[in-house]
């Protein structure tokens, strides 16, 4: 930064005031909390100030994003005022400092000063924990009925059943959604999901099941969790058009809506019809389910 025109002192030295005014051998930092502190002194002769440039007024809008469920945050104008930032390079550089400050602070300012407005529209509850379980075996019945999966994946992976080089493959998706913010029973809710890749070439049916065991968000999935469903936990299903990568939705039943209100976490499976009905696969035509953060979620209407 260019000179400000002020002289400041880093250290203080003690001298005798009588006699030859010699150095007393004591030195200490010049800090503002010290009773002997010496403030900066303006001296534009020996410390000529350099050219300084200041920012123009800059503003951005940020929306409060920490409101409770069924409420939307208001939009708040956040301003960097003129001359708030200085530069010894240019006005543009000072403006960039103002914009950087706005980018770093606008959201927290909106969260503390914005309002929460009641909004009865849909509320999105994204999946907090995802896994695709995979099992392999030369026998289809053994593959489907194994007590534990062979592998689990947390990246985008294929789902459903396949047959490659005399080996059967079966992939099931399990997810968990934090529903602790649901304090009133939704009027309706639907699970929404999509495929990142789908070249199967025929319609697909996918089934929604709840899990037998309620696993907290903080608890990791285990390989044995892949078989934690049965016919009694069936919720609903959807038929996906051939090759579709559009969002699909499966409506929750009234009993499931009660679960959203009573449980802290909603545990569920997405299972292909071939897996559910036991149809023996003959090819490896399987879609790739998108399980990136935010791709699978519950849409609730209150």
N, C-alpha and C positions, 0 to 999 in steps of 0.2 A: 504494500500500500504506500502511496506517496506521502511525503511529510505532511503532518497536520499543522505545523507551526508551533507546536508545543514541545518544550523540553521536559523530560522526566528523569528521575533519579532512581537507579537500581539499588544503591547501597547508601547507607549513612555512616560517616566516620566522625569520631569524637576528637575534638581538639581543645587544648587548654585556652581559656580566654584571657589569662594573665601571662606575663613574661613574654617568651618568644612565640607564643601561640602554637606550640609544637603539637604533633600528633600524639594522642593519648593511648594509642594502640588498641582501640576498640572499634569494631565495625559490625554492622547488622543490616539485614535487608530493609529496604524502604517499603513497608507494607501499610496499607490504609488503616489497619487496626492498631498500629503503633502510635502512642501519644506524640512521638517525634516525627510523624509522617510529614513529608514535604510533597505537596501536590504539584502536578505539572505546571510549568510556567510558560505563558505565551511569549515567544521570542521570534518574531518574523524576520529579524535581521540576520542572526547567526543560524537560524533554522527555518529558512524560507519554505513556506508551504508549497507542496506540489499541486498540480491540477487534479481535482477530484470530480468525478462524474456521479450523478445520482439517478436513481430509477424514476421512471414515470409510474403513475398509478396503474396497478395490474389487479385484475379480479378473476376469480373462477367460482363456479357453483358446485357444491357438493351436497349429496343427499344423505341424510342420516340413515345408517344401516344397522343400528343396534336396538331397534324397536322390538317389543314383544310380538308374539304371533297375533295375527289379525289386525296389525297396525302397520302403517306405512310411514316412513320418515319424510319430513319436509325437506325442500331444497333450500340451502343456505348460501348466501353470497359471502365469500371470504376475500378480503382485500389486503394487498400490500400497498401501503400509502406512499405518496411521493416522498422522496428523500429518505426512505427507510433503509435503503441499501446503497452503499458507495463502492466506487471502483476507481482505480487510477489508470484504467485502460480505455473505457468508453462507456457511453450511456447504455449501449446494447449489452455490455457485460454486466452493468448494474441491473438492467432489466432481467437478464437471465438469472441473476441471484434472487431476484424477487420471485420469479416463476418457480425456481427450485424450492424456495421456502414455501410457496403455496402448495406445490406438489407433495411436500413432506408433511404439511400441517393441516391441509384443508379438511381431510376426512375426520381427524380427531376433533377439529373445531365444530364441524357439522354434528358430530355425535354428542357433543356436550351442549350445544346451543340450539340445535334443531328441535322440532316438535315431532311427536308421534301421533298420527291421525288414524282413527279407527277406519278400517277398510275391510268390508265383509267379503272381498273377492278371494280367489284361490290363493292358498299359501303353499309354498314349495318346501318340502322336507327332503333334502338330498340324502342319498345313502352315505353313511359315515364309514362303513367297512364293507369291503367287497372281496370275494374270493371265488375262483372257479376251481372246483375239484375235478380231478381226472383219474379214471381207473382203466387198467388195461388187462386183458386176459385172452387166452385162446378160446375160452368158452364164454358165450354171450350171457348165459345165466349166472356164471360165476362173476363176470364183470359187473353185472347189474346188482347182484346181491351181496357184494363184498362188504364186510363190516367197516372197513376203512378205505379211503382213497389212496392211490399211489402217490399223487402229486397234488399240490395246490398252487395256483397262480394268482397274482394280484395285478397283472397287466391285461390288456385286451387279449382275449383268447377265444377259441372256437367253443361252441356249445352244442350239445346234442350227441348223437351216436354215430360212429363210423366204423369202417372195416378196411384195414390196410394190411396186405401181406399176411393173411391168415390170423391177424390179431384184431380183436374188437376194442374199440375205444369208446369211453362214455364220459362226457363232461357235464357237470351240473353247476349251476350258479347259486351261491348263497350270499345274501346281503343283510345288513342290519342298519336300521334308521333310528336315530335318537328322537324319541317322541316325548321327551320330558317337558317340552314347551306346550304340549297340547293339554289345555286345562278345561276345555269344553268339548263335548262330543261333536265331531264334524257332521254336517248334513250329508256329505258324500266325500269319497276319496277314491283315487285311482292310482295304481302304479304305472309309471310311464317308462319305457325303455326303447332302445333302438339298436340296430346292428351297424357296425362300422363297415362291414363287408358282408354281402349276401348274394352269392351266385348259385344258389341251390337249384333254381329253375322250377320250383314247384312251391305251392302253398305250405306253410309250416304252422303247426299249432303249438302254442306254449302255455303252460299251466302254472298258476300261482298257488303255492302252498305256504302255510305257516310252518315254522319249525316246532318240533316237539319240546326242545329245550330252549329256554330263554337265556341267551348269552349276552352279558353286558358289553357295551361299546369298548370298555377298557380291556376286555379279555380276548386274546387271540383265538382264531379258529384253529381247530385240530383236524387231522385227517379223518378221524372217526366222525366228525360232524357232517360228513357228506351224506350220511344215511339217516339223518335226523328228521325224517318226514314219513308220513303214511297216508293212506287214502282218506282217513278221517280229517286230515288237516287241509284238504283241498278247498280253495277259495273260489277261483274262477279261471277262465281261459280266454285266449284270443287267437284268432287265425290270422297269420301274417301272409299278405299277398306274396307271390313268388318274386324273388329278387329284391324285395322292398328293403330300403334302409330308412324309411320314415319312422317317426315316433309311433309306437304302439301303446295301447293302454288297457289295463285290466281293472275293472271296477271291484272295489272291496264290498263285501256283504255287510249287512247291519251288525252281525256278530264281530266282524273285523273292526268296524268303527268303534265298538266298545273297547276292543283291545288297545286301540290307539290312545284312548283316554285313560285306561287303567294301567298300561305297561309303560315302563321308562324307555324300552327299546323294542322296536318291531322287527322280529327275525323272520325271514322268508326265503323261499326257494323259487327259482324259475327253472322249469324242467320241460324238456321237449316231449312231444307226444309219443315219439318212438321209445323214449325211456319209460314214460308212464305206462304205456300199453304193452310194452315188451316186444315191439316189432323188431325182428332181427335185422340189423343193417346189412346192406350189401355193397355200399360204396362209402366214400369219405366226404360226401357233399354235406358240409356243415357251415353254418354262418358264424361270423365273428361278432360276439356281443360287445357293445361298447360299455366298458365299466370304468372309464376315466371319471375322475371326480365331477359330479354334477350330471352325468349322463343318465343315471337311473334315479328316479325320485318319486315321492308321493305328492300328488297334487290334491290338497284338501280344501273343501269349501265349507265355511262356517256360517 
